[in-house]
Amino acid sequence: MTSTLDTTAVSTPRRFEPHRRTPGQAVMRVLRRIPTWLTVVVLVVVFAYPLFWMVINSFKSNSDFLNNPSYAMPEVWQWSNYAVAWETGNLATTITNSIIVTIPSLFFIVLLGTAAGFALEVLVFKGRGTILLLFLAGIMIPGQMIILPLFNSFFQLGINGSHWPMILIYTAGGLPLTVFMMATYFRAIPREIFEASTLDGASMVRAFFSIGFPMMRNAILTVAIVQFFLIWNDLLIALIFGGKKSLNTIQVGLLNFSGEYGAINYGPLFAAICITVFGILILYLFLNQRIMKGLAAGAVKG
């Protein structure tokens, strides 16, 4: 009798063996990354060194700043420069004035610019393309050309010597760019959303405040940050229309560090600049992601 041996094929999974790079491949991978690393290092140095240079000079005395290299560390750390900067630059008043001028200007720019962008892109009427071009033409008008007529107009209105001239000029100057950007952002929103709200009985005003405005939060924040930096860093308008010392903004206040015959107290000056710059830098870093989302939102649809 012959016995038959039944054999069953058993499949055993093959052990996963990770791909091992040869030493040559590892070296080539590192060499390919070197240009990226060098670029990152160069960018860090380019952007970080001015901040470092500004900080170390804010702790120097005048003789130390003038007699030693600007990149050298202070011989004696003058911590009192920040107290002198706060008092000499009258920073409490100038920062308050900058806030008083900036916040209303941003409110009017965002509200009027968003409403104009909504009207030019969502509403359908004849001539809206021409109106948008007229807004864009405002970007090409240099502000220096209209300073004298504006000064005369504000003088006749009797509002010189107040914050209103600066607020009105900043609002008018920020509207052309804001209207253009908001019209671009509204172009990325499907028009069917507003048509559906109209069918539900909503007026255009309610559709704007209940639908359009909330959907533009990232875009509004982006525009507000851009306009904030333009207004906060302005010197020309604030210097001309401020009128008196009690209305000086932060940028005009920095001129107080220029003494008699043009002498400059460099330590307190750099200390005042550090106070203003790092405050704005912290704000930008905190809102950086929102700004990137807002910029990307306007590029969805051309």
C-alpha positions in Angstrom: 0.0 0.0 0.0 1.3 3.3 -0.9 0.5 6.2 1.2 0.0 9.6 -0.3 1.5 12.5 1.5 -0.8 15.6 1.3 1.2 18.7 1.2 -0.3 22.2 1.7 1.4 25.2 0.4 1.9 27.7 3.2 2.6 31.2 2.2 4.8 33.1 4.6 4.9 36.8 4.3 8.2 38.3 3.2 9.9 40.3 5.7 9.9 44.0 4.8 13.4 45.1 4.4 13.8 48.9 4.3 15.8 50.4 1.5 19.2 51.2 2.7 21.1 54.0 1.2 24.6 53.5 0.2 27.2 56.0 1.7 27.4 57.6 -1.7 23.7 58.2 -1.9 23.6 59.7 1.6 26.5 62.1 0.7 24.7 63.2 -2.5 21.5 63.8 -0.5 23.4 66.0 2.0 25.1 67.9 -0.9 21.7 68.6 -2.6 20.4 70.1 0.6 23.4 72.4 1.1 22.1 75.2 -1.2 18.8 75.2 0.7 20.5 75.4 4.0 22.8 78.2 2.8 19.8 80.2 1.5 18.0 79.8 4.9 21.1 80.9 6.7 21.6 84.0 4.5 18.0 85.0 4.9 18.1 84.6 8.7 21.3 86.8 8.8 19.8 89.4 6.5 16.6 89.8 8.5 18.0 89.1 12.0 21.2 91.2 11.9 19.5 94.6 11.6 17.3 93.7 14.7 20.4 92.6 16.6 22.3 95.7 15.5 19.4 97.9 16.6 19.1 96.2 20.0 22.8 96.4 21.0 23.0 100.1 19.9 20.0 100.9 22.1 22.2 100.2 25.1 25.1 102.3 24.1 26.1 105.8 25.1 26.8 108.4 22.5 30.6 108.2 22.9 30.4 104.4 22.7 28.3 104.6 19.5 30.5 107.2 17.8 33.9 105.9 18.8 33.5 102.1 18.4 32.2 99.9 15.5 28.5 99.8 15.3 28.5 96.0 15.5 30.5 95.9 18.7 28.9 95.1 22.0 28.4 98.1 24.4 31.2 98.9 26.7 28.8 99.8 29.4 25.1 98.7 29.1 23.0 101.9 29.4 19.7 100.4 30.6 18.5 103.9 31.3 18.2 104.6 27.6 14.8 103.1 27.5 13.5 105.4 30.3 15.1 108.4 28.6 13.5 107.3 25.3 10.0 107.0 26.9 10.3 110.5 28.4 12.2 112.4 25.6 10.1 110.9 22.8 6.9 111.4 24.8 6.0 107.9 23.7 2.9 107.6 25.9 1.3 110.5 24.1 2.6 109.7 20.6 1.5 106.0 20.8 -1.9 107.1 22.0 -2.2 109.6 19.1 -1.2 106.9 16.6 -3.9 104.6 18.0 -6.5 107.4 17.9 -5.6 108.1 14.2 -5.2 104.5 13.1 -8.3 102.7 14.5 -10.9 105.1 13.0 -9.1 105.2 9.7 -9.0 101.4 9.6 -12.7 101.2 10.5 -13.7 103.5 7.6 -11.3 101.9 5.2 -12.6 98.4 5.9 -16.3 99.3 6.0 -16.3 101.5 2.9 -13.8 99.5 1.0 -15.7 96.2 1.6 -19.0 97.8 0.7 -17.6 99.2 -2.5 -16.0 95.9 -3.4 -19.3 94.1 -2.8 -21.2 96.6 -5.0 -18.7 96.5 -7.8 -18.4 92.7 -7.9 -21.7 91.3 -6.7 -24.2 93.8 -7.9 -24.8 94.1 -11.6 -25.1 97.6 -13.0 -23.9 99.5 -16.0 -20.5 101.2 -15.7 -19.1 99.2 -12.7 -15.9 98.4 -14.6 -15.3 102.1 -15.2 -15.9 102.9 -11.6 -13.4 100.3 -10.5 -10.8 101.8 -12.9 -11.5 105.2 -11.3 -10.7 103.7 -7.9 -7.5 102.2 -9.3 -6.5 105.5 -10.7 -6.4 106.8 -7.1 -3.4 104.5 -6.5 -1.4 106.4 -9.2 -1.9 109.9 -7.7 1.0 110.9 -5.5 -0.1 112.1 -2.1 2.5 115.0 -2.2 0.6 116.6 -5.1 -2.6 117.2 -3.1 -1.2 118.2 0.3 -1.5 122.0 -0.3 -5.1 121.8 -1.6 -6.1 119.5 1.3 -4.4 121.8 3.9 -6.4 124.8 2.5 -9.6 122.8 2.5 -9.2 121.6 6.1 -8.3 125.2 7.2 -11.5 126.5 5.7 -13.5 123.8 7.3 -11.9 124.7 10.7 -10.7 121.2 11.5 -7.0 121.9 11.5 -5.4 121.2 14.9 -7.3 118.0 15.4 -7.0 114.3 14.4 -9.7 114.6 11.7 -7.4 115.7 8.8 -5.2 112.7 9.3 -8.1 110.3 9.6 -9.8 111.6 6.5 -6.6 111.5 4.4 -5.6 108.0 5.6 -9.1 106.8 4.8 -9.2 108.4 1.3 -5.6 107.1 0.6 -6.4 103.6 1.7 -9.7 103.1 -0.2 -8.3 102.6 -3.8 -6.1 99.6 -2.8 -8.8 98.2 -0.5 -11.6 98.4 -3.0 -9.4 96.6 -5.6 -8.5 93.9 -3.2 -12.0 93.4 -1.9 -13.5 93.2 -5.4 -10.9 90.5 -6.1 -11.9 88.6 -2.9 -15.6 88.8 -3.6 -14.9 87.4 -7.1 -13.9 84.2 -5.4 -17.3 83.8 -3.7 -20.0 82.1 -5.8 -22.6 84.6 -6.8 -25.3 81.9 -6.3 -25.0 82.4 -2.5 -26.2 86.0 -2.8 -28.9 85.1 -5.3 -30.2 82.5 -2.9 -30.3 85.0 -0.1 -32.3 87.4 -2.4 -34.8 84.6 -3.2 -35.2 84.1 0.6 -36.2 87.7 0.9 -33.0 89.3 2.1 -32.2 92.8 0.9 -28.8 93.7 -0.5 -27.8 95.4 2.8 -28.7 92.4 4.8 -26.9 90.1 2.4 -23.8 92.2 2.7 -23.8 92.3 6.5 -25.1 88.8 7.1 -23.4 86.8 4.3 -20.7 88.8 2.5 -19.0 90.5 5.5 -18.7 87.3 7.6 -17.3 85.3 4.7 -14.6 88.0 4.2 -13.1 87.8 7.6 -9.6 86.6 6.5 -9.6 89.0 3.6 -10.7 91.9 5.9 -8.0 91.1 8.4 -5.4 91.0 5.6 -6.4 94.3 4.3 -6.6 95.8 7.8 -3.0 94.7 8.6 -1.7 96.1 5.3 -3.4 99.4 5.9 -2.4 99.4 9.5 1.3 99.3 8.7 0.9 102.0 6.0 -0.8 104.3 8.5 1.3 103.5 11.5 4.6 104.1 9.7 3.5 107.3 7.9 5.5 110.4 8.7 4.7 113.0 6.0 1.0 113.4 6.6 1.3 113.2 10.4 4.1 115.8 10.3 2.2 118.3 8.2 -1.3 117.9 9.5 -0.5 117.2 13.1 -0.1 120.9 13.7 0.9 120.8 17.3 3.1 118.7 19.6 0.1 117.2 21.5 -1.1 115.6 18.2 2.3 114.0 17.2 2.2 110.4 16.2 4.9 107.8 17.0 6.9 108.5 13.9 6.9 112.3 14.5 7.8 111.7 18.1 11.0 110.0 17.0 12.2 113.4 15.6 12.4 114.6 19.2 15.7 112.9 19.6 17.4 115.4 17.2 18.8 118.0 19.5 20.3 121.5 18.8 22.4 121.8 15.7 21.3 118.4 14.5 22.9 116.5 17.4 21.3 113.1 17.9 21.2 111.1 21.1 21.6 107.7 19.5 21.1 105.4 22.4 17.6 106.6 23.4 16.7 106.9 19.7 17.4 103.3 19.1 15.6 102.4 22.3 12.5 104.2 21.1 12.7 102.5 17.7 13.0 99.1 19.5 9.9 99.8 21.5 7.9 100.6 18.4 9.4 98.0 16.1 9.1 95.0 18.4 5.5 95.9 19.3 4.5 95.8 15.7 6.7 92.7 15.1 4.9 90.8 17.8 1.5 91.8 16.3 2.6 90.6 12.9 3.9 87.2 14.2 0.6 86.7 16.1 -1.5 87.4 13.0 0.8 85.8 10.4 -1.3 82.8 9.7 -4.4 84.8 9.2 -2.6 87.1 6.8 -1.5 84.1 4.7 -5.0 82.7 4.6 -6.4 86.0 3.5 -3.8 86.4 0.7 -4.5 82.9 -0.5 -8.3 83.5 -0.5 -7.9 86.3 -3.1 -6.0 84.1 -5.4 -8.6 81.3 -5.7 -10.4 82.8 -8.7 -9.0 85.3 -11.1 
